[in-house]
Amino acid sequence: MELTDTDPIPCDAVQVRNGQVYLLHHPPKPAPKAVSIHPDAKYLTAKEAAVYLGLTYGTFRHKATKIRRTKHGRYTREALDDFAKRG
């Protein structure tokens, strides 16, 4: 592919290695799947619990060590509410 000086190229689409210029193609990331929480659900998965608390999944997993879980690894709404109250 031949480029001229007038072709606009975003800086994140170019990589230079050993004096060679490479054009990179980064396809757009797919939108994350929406997680819905059933209003009557007693036990929540980690992703559902993150949505319930209004946190990202990564932040929730970081703080999840401070939240009580069931023996199956799920979280109860009561435990999540207690955690939210404590801050």
Buried (B, 14 or more C-beta within 10 A) or exposed (E): EEEEEEEEEEEEEEEEEEEEEEEEEEEEEEEEEEBEBEEEBEBBBBBBBBBBBEBEBEEBBEEBEEBEBEEEEBBBBEBBEEBEEEE
